[in-house]
Structures are given as C-alpha cells and as structure tokens.
Amino acid sequence: MAGNKTNITNREISWLHFNERVLQEAADSGTPLINRLKFLGIYSNNLDEFFRTRVATVNRMISMDKGVFHDKYLSPRKTLRDINRITKAQQKEFQRIYNSVIQELAVNQIFVVNDSELNVGQGKFVEQYFREHVRPSLFPIILSNLKAASLHDHSLYLAVVLQVKGKPAAEKYALVEVPVNTLSRFLILPEEDGKRYIILLDDVIRYCLSDVFSVFGFNTYKAYAVKFTRDAEMDIDNDVSKSFLELMVEGLKQRETASPVRFVYDRHIPERLLKQLLAKLNISQSDTVTSGGRYHNFKDFVDFPRIGTPEMEFNPMPPLEHQGLRVNKSMLAGIKEKDYLLHYPFQSFHYLIDLLREASLDPQVRAIKMTLYRVASKSNVVNALINAARNGKEVTVFLEVQARFDEEANIYWAGKMQEEGVKVIQSIPGYKVHAKLLLIRRKEGVRNVYYAGVGTGNFNETTAKVYTDITIFTAQKEIVADVNSVFHLFESIYNAPKFAKLIVAPFHMRNQFFKLLSNEIRNAKAGIDSWVILKLNNLTDIKTVKKLYEASAAGVKIQLIVRGICVLQPGVPKISENIEAVTIVGRFLEHSRVMVFANAGNELYYLSSADWMERNFDNRIEVACPIFDRDLQREIMTMLQIQLRDNTKARQIMPTKSNQYIKGNPNLKINSQIETYKFFKDRIL
C-alpha cells in the first residue's frame, strides 16, 4: 500500500476502502433486499463523484511538470493505476451483488425484466407508456454529427446501431440520452398472478426504438449503454471586474465542457462503434476507460421503488421527540435556562424550524443570522428566514455558493432570499465557510440577549433524515459572543477577532487541538491517565497524524471513529500501538464530529463542523464548540461508547486487511445506530 514507509496511507486508496464498506452493506444478507439495492446506488454515486473530483485532480497532477508537484505521500501515476485496479475489482463484486439481489427478488415474486423478456400484454403497456411519457423527452444525436461538448456529464446514454436488413452500407450510429432527470428510472408493470414486474427506463427505450428511427428507413436496432464523467473541478479566474456570483456561474458552465475523466461502456458494444465514440469524445487510452455490463448509472437505484413486503426495507425509525424541548413551549425561554443538544436523525429536525418560526414571530427578536452550506430543494429553513424578513426582522445569511455540486441550488436560493429582503453574503475570497451557525438577537428589557445554535452538519431537513449530526442550542454569554464575532468576521476577514471559547479555523484550530494533544502527552509522561476520543468523517492532515503518533508513543490512549478517509495507520509497533481506529457504515451516514480529551480528569468536549483535514484547518472557516454542561457531556460519551462497542456495523481500520468486521460476543449483537435510537427513545418514555 502506498505510504507504508512513512506510515501514511494514500488518501485516495483510503477513500476507496470507505466506498468498499458501502458495498459491504449491499452484500450483507442482514440488510433488507430493497436497501441492498439502495446501497448499490450509493456506492455508484460515490464513485461517480470520486472520479469527477479526486481522479480529476490526480489527472491534473499527472499533467503538471515534475518540479511543480512535491507531495511525497502520493505518486499520481501510481495512484491512478491503483485506483483503476481497485475499482475494477470492486465493479466485479458490485455485479455479483447485483445479480444475487435480483435473484433474491425473484424468489420473492419481484422480477426485474428487460426488453427481450416482455410478454404481449407487458409490451403493449410499455409502448403506451413510451409514447405518452418517454418519446417527448428523447432527442437523439447522429454520431457523425456529435460534438463532445453537447453531451451532458453524469448522464446515461444508449449508443444505438441503426441498420437496414440486407444493406450493411446503410448502417449508422446514434446516441440517445436516457431522460432520468425528468422520468423515473423504473417502470412498474401490471401485476400478474401475484407477481410484480419492473423494467428499467433504458429497456423501455430499447423496446421502442422503432418508434424513433423507423421513419428514417431503419428496421434493425441494437443499443448499448455508455456513460462518461467530466472533471468537476472549477477554475475560477481572477477578473476583478466580475462579481463572485458571475465567476461561479462561469465556472459551472466550464463543467459542461470539461475534460472527460472516465468512460464506461457495455462490454458487448461493437469495436467499430466504440472507437468512433472515443474519437468523438476526445477520450484517449490515458483516460479511464472501463468495460461494464448492460446497465450503468446505478446511482438511480437509490430511488428504487417501494415494492414488496415491509420486510424488504429497514424497519421504520421515525424521528423522536426531544425529552427537554416540548411542543407549545417557547424554545428561546428553554434555551435561556440551559443548553440542549439536538441529535438528528434520531431526534426531529423540526425543532430547528420551530426555533426559526418562533424567532420570526417574536416581536422582541430583532435579528437572525445563519450560515447555510447545502440547502434542501424545498427548504423550510429558507422559508422561515424569508418569513422573518417579512416580519421586519433583520436577517443575514452567509450562503456558501462554492458548496460542491450544490452551487446552482445555492445561487438560486441566494437570489430568492435577496428578493425577499434577506441580506445575503455569498463569498469570502480564498475561503469556504463551512461552519454551521445560527444567532438570534432578542431585545429583553434594555439589553440585547443572544441565542445560538452551533452544529456539526448542514441545516438541511432532507439530509437530517439520513445524516447523523448534532446541534447545540445555547445562550451562554461567551459562546454567543464568539458566534457573533464569527458573523462579523464574514464582513471583515482580515480583522480576525480573538475568541473566548470557540475554536475557529483557519486562525488557530490546528494549533489549539495540538495544545490539547500536547497536554495529554505531558500528562501521560507524568503518569496521569491520558486518553483522547475522536469521531470524524475524515482524517488526512499529515501534521495532525504525526502529532497523534507522537501522543501514542508517549502513552496516550487514542480511540478513533472515522467514517471515511483515514491516512493514519493504527496499531503500528512503537509508532501508533496506542491508537485504535474503527469505522462505522450503516443505514445512516455518520457525519457528526466530536472530540473528547481526558485533561487529567476534567474532561473537555467539543462538537465541530470540521474534519481533521488540511482544507478544514487552513482554507475554511470552521468552528469547534465546547460542551460544558455535565449532563450533555454524559450524553455525548454514552453515544461514543455505544459506537465503540458496535460489533455489527463497525470495521477495523488497519494498515493491511482493511474493512474487517469487528467480532464480539455473537450472542450480544450491538448495532450502534439502532442502540442510539433506543437510548433516546427510552428517555422520552
């Protein structure tokens, strides 16, 4: 594995290990059948984004002069070879899992059929659906007329061989985009004798190709699925005459014509057609060209129809009420009395909406400030902010336009809020704002009183259903003053204030955490019990990894829960033998970041928006918020201990043989996400 000599794992390979864990969930017979298909969709979507961003970056590194690129932990050419080798092996496993799930669905009287397997009645149903819904969305391109820039990134196409029987010279080729952006990828056919049937949109089109091309004299058709992925990294120019919003819009247009980084095709496609496609799309052998099966774009399987018995999907886990935040009681009054933690998706996200609604109506509330990074497509958060502005509140939103793949949506919401009188701040040169902050200013008597929310994840009601995140609501004076200072920072980045309690990047987050680790090192050397628990999405910052190695060598016991990339190698003698690392992938996406330090018995707890990555420490505005309330500290520690005892969905992170499931008592299975849900449910009974 790349990086062994320095005990640093290649970050791209570590990410592929993470996506392999998603594939393991699809392979797990304990995962309900429909959810196994959904995990295949998640794996596929993850891989697409990986190629659009990380592989695109590796390709750019390869094109650089050797003297420009200095990262000793990554050889771009070797990394690309390793990526292609690993993804090829994973794709074989993917296909095996898919075939297995399709067979199990058939056992349960659910059949996924293709265009050659339709009976007469089904064929008529498909033809009618095609003519009414599909054909109006089809705009074929004759291959000889194709311009590479006219194809959409991230889309699925059928490469069609058009023939006239007995006239081989009349053969032509065409491309048809499968319109999954406007239509479901899946068509449920009429039930027959208790059997359910589903056909993919690709096969609906295959079955009805004559409806499109027979008018041109063709009478024989064969179609092969192809997809290609473009470089999604944006090159933003420095034209000072343009607004940042204009530059972002131009950057989004760049993606439409960016260089391809991956091309996947049906392995049965004729060689002559494949060569013409590659030539037309300007794809060379140096690009990632992969042969695959009949179907691509499995990301659509995330939305596989809810069909079959309830046992084929996860048991419902509806969001719970919060034991301390009650309906029909003022949240502001409650927060003024004590701090609260909101854990979603275990607890309902509606408390955040309720807080914004209360603030928008309260005549004493004067101002609301909020950061938004990724916004739901139908956002009640934004609606509440707009309503507050309509009610005369001073509403300020920092909306991070550069949130990758959400840029267009965020540009739309920026315009919508500005139309309604919300002050929208859209950019800080050189930085992304990734902190999750809410601040409410209320006039109480003759003074202003502030209330704050600090979160680990986006204020997004859609992702809050599947991402595990934590938000603290507090009125503690020093914390709310610090939150207010962060908002002032957005308008004056070059005048960084001092913070009393919050740890804020890019100013001093890495250094502050280093000080806390150094404190544990000193205590360990003095014989004082010293330990650290870190829960992160990604751990890639090399300086921090070396600091953790230093702490381990000094005797500090370190427990890591890292969902995604982890370049640190635990358990290496004399280097990281005091570090244990686990990773958990389950029905929810682990997303919260939590740091706990022993501190000689006076434990320190932090929630943060930041992973321990170079970009978070140096190029983003991030916040880590201390938790002082002893009850809330115990709440967090309980959750961490549940995860550290997981022997169902937890895997070990090791220098070799990554993704081995942690084995525990077979008679006491602990699925941490289910146990966490039970923990919160028990508190409201």
C-alpha positions in Angstrom: 0.0 0.0 0.0 1.3 3.4 -0.9 2.8 5.3 2.0 3.8 2.3 4.2 7.4 3.6 4.6 6.1 6.7 6.2 3.1 5.1 7.9 0.8 7.3 5.9 -1.9 5.7 3.8 -2.7 7.1 0.4 -5.8 9.2 0.9 -7.4 8.1 -2.5 -6.9 4.5 -1.6 -8.3 5.1 1.8 -11.4 6.6 0.2 -11.9 3.6 -2.0 -11.8 1.5 1.2 -14.6 3.6 2.5 -16.7 3.0 -0.6 -16.0 -0.7 -0.3 -17.7 -0.5 3.1 -20.8 0.8 1.3 -20.5 -2.2 -1.0 -20.3 -4.5 2.1 -23.7 -3.1 3.2 -25.1 -4.1 -0.1 -23.6 -7.6 0.2 -24.8 -8.1 3.8 -27.6 -10.6 3.9 -28.8 -8.9 7.0 -29.6 -5.8 5.0 -33.2 -5.8 3.6 -33.3 -6.5 -0.1 -34.6 -3.1 -1.3 -32.0 -1.4 0.9 -29.3 -3.6 -0.6 -30.1 -2.1 -4.0 -30.1 1.4 -2.5 -26.6 0.8 -1.1 -25.5 -0.2 -4.6 -26.9 3.2 -5.7 -25.0 5.0 -3.0 -21.8 3.2 -3.9 -22.2 4.1 -7.6 -23.0 7.8 -6.9 -20.0 8.0 -4.5 -17.7 6.5 -7.2 -19.0 9.0 -9.8 -18.2 11.9 -7.6 -14.8 10.4 -6.7 -13.9 10.4 -10.4 -15.3 13.9 -11.0 -13.2 15.4 -8.2 -10.4 13.3 -6.9 -9.4 11.4 -10.0 -9.8 14.6 -12.0 -7.3 16.2 -9.5 -4.9 13.2 -9.9 -5.1 13.6 -13.7 -4.2 17.3 -13.3 -1.2 16.4 -11.2 0.0 13.9 -13.8 -0.1 16.7 -16.4 2.0 19.0 -14.2 5.7 19.3 -14.5 7.5 17.0 -12.0 9.1 20.1 -10.4 5.7 21.6 -9.6 4.3 18.6 -7.7 6.0 17.8 -4.4 3.6 15.6 -2.3 5.9 12.8 -1.1 2.9 10.8 0.1 1.3 10.5 -3.3 2.7 9.4 -6.7 0.0 10.5 -9.2 0.7 7.9 -11.8 0.9 5.0 -9.3 -2.2 6.3 -7.6 -4.2 6.3 -10.8 -3.0 2.7 -11.6 -4.1 1.6 -8.1 -7.4 3.4 -8.4 -8.2 1.6 -11.7 -7.1 -1.8 -10.3 -9.2 -1.4 -7.1 -12.3 -0.1 -8.9 -12.1 -2.8 -11.4 -12.1 -5.4 -8.7 -14.9 -3.6 -6.9 -17.0 -3.5 -10.0 -16.8 -7.2 -10.3 -18.1 -7.5 -6.7 -20.7 -5.0 -7.5 -22.1 -7.0 -10.4 -22.0 -10.2 -8.3 -24.0 -8.5 -5.6 -26.5 -7.0 -8.0 -27.1 -10.4 -9.7 -27.6 -12.0 -6.3 -30.1 -9.4 -5.2 -32.1 -9.7 -8.4 -32.3 -13.4 -7.9 -33.5 -13.0 -4.3 -36.1 -10.5 -5.5 -37.3 -13.1 -8.0 -37.7 -15.6 -5.1 -40.0 -13.0 -3.5 -42.0 -12.7 -6.7 -40.5 -9.4 -7.8 -38.9 -9.6 -11.3 -36.7 -7.0 -13.0 -37.2 -7.8 -16.7 -35.5 -6.4 -19.8 -36.9 -5.6 -23.2 -36.5 -9.1 -24.5 -38.5 -10.7 -21.7 -41.8 -8.9 -22.0 -44.9 -10.7 -22.9 -47.5 -9.3 -25.3 -49.5 -7.5 -22.6 -46.5 -6.0 -21.0 -45.2 -5.0 -24.4 -48.4 -3.0 -25.1 -48.2 -1.4 -21.7 -44.6 -0.3 -22.3 -45.3 1.0 -25.8 -48.2 3.2 -24.4 -46.0 4.5 -21.6 -43.2 5.2 -24.1 -45.4 7.2 -26.4 -47.1 9.2 -23.7 -44.2 9.9 -21.4 -40.8 9.0 -22.9 -40.7 9.8 -26.5 -41.4 13.6 -25.9 -38.2 13.7 -23.9 -35.9 11.9 -26.5 -33.7 14.0 -28.7 -31.3 11.6 -30.5 -28.0 12.7 -32.0 -26.5 11.0 -35.0 -23.0 10.1 -34.0 -21.4 11.6 -37.1 -22.9 15.0 -36.1 -21.8 14.7 -32.4 -19.8 17.4 -30.7 -18.2 16.3 -27.4 -19.5 19.4 -25.6 -23.1 18.6 -26.4 -23.1 15.6 -24.1 -24.2 16.0 -20.5 -21.9 15.0 -17.7 -23.1 12.4 -15.3 -25.8 11.3 -17.7 -26.6 7.9 -19.2 -26.8 7.3 -23.0 -27.7 4.5 -25.3 -25.3 4.1 -28.2 -27.6 2.7 -30.9 -26.6 0.7 -34.0 -29.1 1.5 -36.8 -29.4 -1.0 -39.7 -31.4 -1.9 -42.7 -31.7 -5.6 -43.3 -29.6 -6.7 -46.3 -28.0 -3.2 -46.6 -24.8 -3.2 -44.4 -23.6 0.0 -46.1 -26.7 1.8 -44.6 -25.5 1.3 -41.1 -25.4 4.4 -38.9 -24.9 5.2 -35.2 -26.9 7.4 -32.8 -26.8 8.5 -29.2 -30.0 8.7 -27.1 -29.9 10.2 -23.6 -31.9 8.3 -21.1 -34.1 11.0 -19.5 -33.7 10.0 -15.9 -33.7 13.7 -14.8 -37.4 14.0 -15.8 -38.7 10.4 -15.5 -38.2 7.6 -13.1 -35.5 5.1 -14.0 -38.1 2.4 -13.1 -41.4 1.5 -14.6 -43.7 -0.8 -12.6 -45.6 -3.1 -14.9 -49.1 -4.5 -14.1 -49.1 -7.3 -11.6 -49.8 -10.8 -12.9 -50.8 -13.8 -10.8 -49.3 -12.2 -7.7 -46.0 -11.4 -9.4 -44.6 -7.9 -9.6 -42.6 -6.7 -12.6 -40.2 -3.8 -13.0 -38.4 -2.6 -16.2 -35.7 0.0 -16.4 -36.2 3.1 -18.5 -33.2 2.1 -20.6 -35.0 -1.1 -21.7 -38.3 0.8 -22.3 -36.4 2.8 -24.8 -34.7 -0.3 -26.3 -38.1 -1.9 -26.7 -39.5 1.1 -28.6 -36.5 2.2 -30.7 -38.6 1.6 -33.9 -40.9 4.4 -32.8 -38.0 6.8 -33.0 -36.0 5.6 -36.0 -38.2 3.6 -38.3 -39.4 6.8 -40.0 -35.8 7.1 -41.4 -36.0 3.6 -43.0 -34.1 1.6 -40.3 -35.6 -1.7 -39.2 -33.0 -3.3 -37.0 -31.7 -1.8 -33.8 -29.2 -2.7 -31.1 -28.4 -0.4 -28.1 -25.5 -0.3 -25.7 -25.3 1.7 -22.5 -22.5 4.2 -22.2 -21.7 7.0 -19.7 -18.8 9.4 -19.3 -17.7 11.6 -16.4 -16.2 15.1 -16.7 -13.7 16.9 -14.5 -15.9 18.7 -11.9 -13.1 20.9 -10.5 -13.8 24.6 -11.4 -11.1 27.0 -12.5 -12.2 30.4 -11.2 -10.4 33.3 -12.9 -9.4 36.5 -11.1 -11.3 39.0 -13.2 -11.9 41.8 -10.7 -14.5 43.4 -13.0 -16.9 40.5 -12.4 -18.8 39.7 -9.2 -18.1 36.4 -7.5 -21.5 35.2 -8.4 -20.7 35.8 -12.1 -17.5 33.9 -11.8 -19.3 31.0 -10.2 -21.8 30.9 -13.0 -19.0 30.8 -15.5 -17.3 28.0 -13.5 -20.5 26.0 -13.7 -20.6 26.4 -17.4 -17.0 25.1 -17.5 -18.1 21.8 -16.1 -20.4 21.3 -19.1 -17.4 21.1 -21.4 -14.6 20.0 -19.1 -12.3 17.1 -19.9 -13.5 13.6 -19.5 -12.0 11.5 -16.7 -13.9 8.3 -17.1 -15.8 6.4 -19.8 -17.8 3.3 -19.1 -19.4 1.1 -21.8 -21.3 -2.1 -22.3 -18.6 -4.7 -22.9 -20.7 -6.1 -25.8 -20.6 -2.9 -27.8 -19.1 -3.3 -31.4 -15.5 -2.3 -31.6 -16.1 0.0 -34.5 -18.8 1.9 -32.6 -16.6 2.1 -29.5 -13.7 3.6 -31.5 -15.9 6.2 -33.1 -17.4 7.2 -29.7 -13.9 7.6 -28.1 -12.7 9.6 -31.0 -15.8 11.9 -30.9 -15.5 12.4 -27.2 -11.7 13.1 -27.3 -11.0 10.2 -25.0 -7.6 8.7 -25.1 -6.1 5.5 -23.7 -4.6 7.6 -20.9 -8.1 8.3 -19.6 -10.0 5.8 -17.5 -11.9 3.6 -20.0 -13.8 0.7 -18.4 -15.9 -2.0 -19.9 -19.0 -2.9 -17.9 -22.3 -4.6 -18.0 -25.7 -3.8 -19.6 -26.6 -1.1 -17.1 -24.8 1.9 -15.8 -25.7 4.9 -13.6 -26.7 2.7 -10.7 -27.0 5.9 -8.6 -30.7 5.8 -9.7 -31.1 2.7 -7.6 -31.1 4.9 -4.5 -34.7 5.6 -5.6 -35.7 2.0 -6.3 -39.5 1.7 -6.0 -41.0 0.7 -2.6 -42.4 -2.6 -3.8 -42.9 -5.8 -2.0 -43.4 -6.6 1.7 -42.3 -4.4 4.6 -39.5 -6.8 5.5 -37.7 -5.8 2.3 -36.9 -2.4 3.8 -35.4 -1.2 7.0 -37.8 -1.0 10.0 -39.2 2.5 10.4 -37.2 4.7 12.8 -39.3 7.9 12.8 -37.5 10.9 14.4 -38.2 11.2 18.1 -39.4 14.0 20.3 -36.7 15.7 22.4 -37.1 15.0 26.1 -36.4 18.6 27.1 -37.8 20.6 24.2 -41.6 20.5 24.3 -44.2 21.4 21.8 -46.1 24.6 22.5 -43.4 25.9 24.9 -41.0 28.7 24.0 -37.7 27.3 22.8 -36.0 30.6 23.4 -37.1 30.5 27.0 -35.9 26.9 27.4 -32.5 27.7 25.8 -32.1 30.7 28.1 -32.4 28.3 31.1 -30.0 25.6 29.9 -28.1 24.2 26.9 -29.7 21.5 24.7 -28.3 19.0 22.2 -30.4 18.0 19.2 -29.3 14.7 17.6 -30.7 14.0 14.2 -31.9 11.8 12.6 -32.7 10.2 15.9 -34.5 13.3 17.1 -36.7 15.5 14.9 -35.1 18.3 12.9 -38.4 20.2 13.3 -37.1 21.8 16.5 -34.7 23.9 14.4 -37.6 25.0 12.2 -39.7 25.7 15.3 -37.0 27.9 16.7 -36.7 29.9 13.5 -40.5 30.2 13.3 -40.7 31.4 16.9 -37.9 33.9 16.3 -39.6 35.2 13.1 -42.8 35.9 15.0 -41.5 37.1 18.4 -41.8 40.9 18.5 -38.8 41.2 20.7 -36.5 39.4 18.3 -34.6 42.0 16.3 -32.2 40.0 14.1 -31.4 36.5 12.9 -28.1 35.4 11.4 -27.3 32.0 9.9 -24.8 30.1 7.7 -26.1 27.8 5.0 -23.9 25.4 3.1 -26.2 22.9 1.4 -29.8 23.8 1.3 -32.7 21.3 0.8 -34.5 21.6 -2.5 -37.7 22.5 -0.7 -36.2 24.3 2.3 -38.4 25.2 5.3 -35.2 26.7 6.8 -35.1 29.3 4.0 -38.8 29.8 4.1 -38.6 30.6 7.9 -35.8 33.1 7.2 -37.8 34.7 4.5 -40.8 34.9 6.8 -38.6 36.5 9.4 -37.6 39.2 6.9 -41.2 39.8 6.0 -42.0 40.2 9.7 -39.5 43.1 9.9 -36.5 41.2 11.4 -33.0 42.0 10.2 -32.0 38.7 8.6 -28.4 38.0 7.4 -27.4 34.7 5.8 -24.0 33.6 4.7 -24.7 31.2 1.8 -21.7 29.3 0.7 -22.0 29.4 -3.1 -19.0 27.2 -3.5 -20.6 24.1 -1.9 -19.5 21.5 -4.4 -22.4 20.2 -6.6 -24.8 22.4 -4.8 -23.6 25.6 -6.4 -26.6 26.1 -8.8 -29.1 25.4 -6.0 -27.4 27.9 -3.7 -27.2 30.6 -6.4 -31.0 30.1 -6.8 -31.7 30.4 -3.1 -29.4 33.5 -2.8 -31.5 35.3 -5.4 -34.7 34.1 -3.8 -33.7 35.4 -0.3 -32.4 38.7 -1.7 -35.7 39.3 -3.4 -37.4 39.0 0.0 -35.2 41.4 1.8 -32.7 39.0 3.4 -29.1 40.2 3.4 -27.1 37.5 1.7 -23.3 37.3 1.9 -22.0 35.0 -0.8 -18.3 34.7 -0.6 -15.1 35.3 1.2 -12.0 35.4 -1.1 -9.8 32.4 -0.6 -12.0 30.6 1.9 -15.1 28.5 2.1 -17.5 29.0 5.1 -18.2 25.5 6.4 -19.2 26.5 9.9 -22.8 25.7 10.9 -24.0 28.7 12.9 -27.3 30.3 14.0 -27.6 33.5 16.0 -30.7 35.2 17.3 -30.7 38.7 18.9 -33.6 39.5 21.2 -34.3 42.7 23.0 -35.0 41.9 26.6 -35.6 45.0 28.7 -32.9 47.5 27.9 -30.3 45.0 26.7 -29.7 42.6 23.8 -29.7 38.9 24.6 -28.3 36.4 22.2 -29.2 32.7 21.5 -27.0 30.5 19.3 -27.0 27.2 17.5 -23.7 25.5 16.6 -23.9 22.3 14.5 -21.7 19.5 13.1 -23.7 19.3 9.9 -25.8 21.3 7.4 -29.1 23.0 8.4 -30.9 20.8 5.8 -34.1 19.0 6.6 -33.5 16.4 3.8 -30.1 15.3 4.8 -31.1 15.5 8.5 -33.2 12.3 7.8 -30.1 10.2 6.9 -27.0 12.1 8.3 -26.2 11.7 12.0 -25.4 15.2 13.2 -25.6 17.2 16.4 -26.5 20.8 17.1 -26.1 22.6 20.4 -28.5 25.4 21.4 -27.1 27.7 24.0 -27.4 31.2 25.5 -24.0 31.1 27.3 -22.6 34.6 27.0 -19.1 33.8 26.0 -20.2 31.3 23.3 -22.9 33.5 21.8 -20.4 36.5 21.8 -17.9 34.3 19.9 -20.6 33.2 17.4 -21.5 36.9 16.9 -17.7 37.6 16.3 -17.7 34.9 13.6 -20.5 36.6 11.8 -18.7 39.9 12.0 -15.7 38.1 10.5 -17.6 37.3 7.3 -17.7 41.0 6.5 -14.1 41.7 7.6 -12.0 38.6 7.1 -8.7 40.5 7.5 -9.5 41.5 11.1 -9.6 38.2 12.9 -11.0 38.6 16.4 -10.0 36.7 19.5 -12.3 34.1 20.6 -13.0 33.2 24.3 -14.5 29.7 23.9 -14.9 28.7 20.3 -12.0 27.2 18.3 -12.1 28.8 14.9 -10.3 27.8 11.7 -8.3 28.9 9.8 -6.9 31.0 12.6 -6.0 28.7 15.3 -7.9 25.4 15.2 -5.0 23.1 14.4 -2.8 24.8 17.0 -5.5 24.6 19.7 -6.0 20.9 19.1 -2.2 20.5 19.1 -2.1 22.2 22.5 -4.8 19.8 23.8 -2.8 16.8 22.5 0.4 18.2 24.0 -1.4 18.5 27.3 -2.3 14.8 27.1 1.3 13.9 26.2 2.6 15.8 29.3 0.1 14.1 31.5 1.0 10.7 30.1 4.6 11.2 30.7 3.8 12.3 34.3 1.9 9.1 34.9 -1.6 10.7 34.7 -4.3 8.7 32.9 -4.4 10.3 29.4 -6.7 9.5 26.5 -8.4 11.0 23.5 -11.6 10.0 21.7 -12.1 11.5 18.2 -15.1 11.0 15.9 -14.5 12.3 12.4 -15.6 11.9 8.8 -12.0 12.2 7.5 -8.5 12.3 9.0 -6.0 13.4 6.3 -4.0 16.2 7.7 -0.4 14.9 7.9 0.8 17.3 10.6 -2.0 16.1 12.8 -1.4 12.5 12.1 2.2 12.9 13.2 1.0 14.7 16.3 -1.2 11.7 17.1 1.7 9.4 16.5 3.7 11.5 19.0 0.9 11.2 21.5 0.6 7.4 21.0 4.4 7.0 21.5 4.1 8.9 24.8 1.4 6.5 26.1 -1.8 8.5 25.3 -4.6 6.0 24.6 -6.4 7.2 21.4 -9.7 5.9 20.1 -10.7 6.9 16.6 -14.1 6.6 14.9 -13.5 7.7 11.3 -16.2 7.1 8.8 -14.3 7.9 5.6 -10.7 8.6 4.8 -8.1 7.8 7.4 -4.5 8.2 6.3 -3.3 7.3 9.8 -2.2 3.7 10.3 -3.2 2.5 13.8 -1.5 -0.4 15.7 2.0 0.0 14.3 4.5 -1.0 17.0 6.4 1.9 18.5 4.5 4.4 16.3 0.8 4.0 16.8 0.4 1.0 19.1 -1.8 3.0 21.4 -4.2 4.0 18.7 -7.3 2.0 17.9 -9.4 3.0 14.9 -12.9 1.8 13.8 -15.2 2.9 11.1 -19.0 2.5 11.0 -21.2 2.4 7.9 -24.9 1.6 8.4 -28.4 2.8 7.4 -27.5 6.4 8.4 -24.4 8.3 7.3 -22.2 9.0 10.3 -21.5 12.8 10.0 -21.0 14.3 13.4 -17.5 15.4 14.6 -16.8 15.0 18.3 -13.5 15.4 20.2 -13.0 14.4 23.9 -9.8 14.9 25.9 -9.1 13.3 29.3 -7.5 16.5 30.6 -6.4 14.9 33.9 -9.9 14.0 34.9 -11.5 17.4 33.9 -12.7 16.1 30.5 -13.0 18.5 27.6 -15.7 18.0 25.0 -16.1 19.7 21.6 -18.5 19.5 18.7 -17.2 20.7 15.3 -18.1 21.3 11.7 -14.5 20.4 10.8 -12.8 17.2 9.9 -9.1 17.0 10.6 -8.1 17.8 7.0 -5.7 20.4 5.7 -8.5 22.2 3.9 -10.6 22.4 7.0 -7.7 23.8 9.1 -6.3 26.2 6.6 -8.8 27.0 3.9 -12.2 27.1 5.5 -13.9 29.0 8.3 -14.8 26.2 10.7 -16.0 26.2 14.4 -15.5 23.8 17.3 -17.8 24.5 20.2 -17.0 23.3 23.8 -19.7 21.5 25.7 -19.7 22.5 29.4 -22.9 21.0 30.7 -22.1 17.8 32.6 -25.4 16.1 31.6 -24.7 16.9 27.9 -21.1 15.6 28.3 -22.5 12.3 29.6 -25.0 12.2 26.7 -22.2 12.5 24.2 -19.9 10.0 26.0 -22.8 7.5 26.1 -23.2 7.8 22.3 -19.5 7.4 21.7 -19.3 4.3 23.9 -22.2 2.7 22.1 -20.3 3.2 18.9 -17.1 1.9 20.3 -18.9 -1.3 21.3 -20.5 -1.8 17.9 -19.9 -5.3 16.7 -22.4 -5.3 13.8 -21.6 -2.4 11.5 -18.1 -1.4 12.8 -14.9 -2.4 10.9 -11.3 -2.1 11.9 -9.0 0.4 10.2 -5.7 -1.3 9.8 -2.6 -0.8 7.7 -3.4 -4.1 5.9 -6.6 -6.1 5.5 -8.8 -3.0 5.9 -12.6 -3.3 6.5 -12.5 -6.5 8.6 -15.7 -6.6 10.7 -15.1 -6.3 14.5 -16.1 -9.5 16.1 -17.7 -9.5 19.5 -20.0 -11.7 21.5 -22.2 -13.4 18.9 -25.0 -13.6 21.5 -24.8 -9.8 22.1 -25.0 -8.0 18.8 -24.7 -4.3 19.0 -25.7 -2.1 16.1 -24.7 1.3 17.3 -27.3 3.3 15.3 -30.2 1.1 16.5 -28.9 1.3 20.1 -28.5 5.1 19.9 -32.1 5.3 18.7 -33.2 3.1 21.6 -31.2 5.3 24.0 -33.1 8.5 23.0 -36.5 6.6 22.8 -36.1 5.4 26.4 -35.5 8.9 27.6 -39.0 10.1 26.5 -41.0 7.1 27.7 
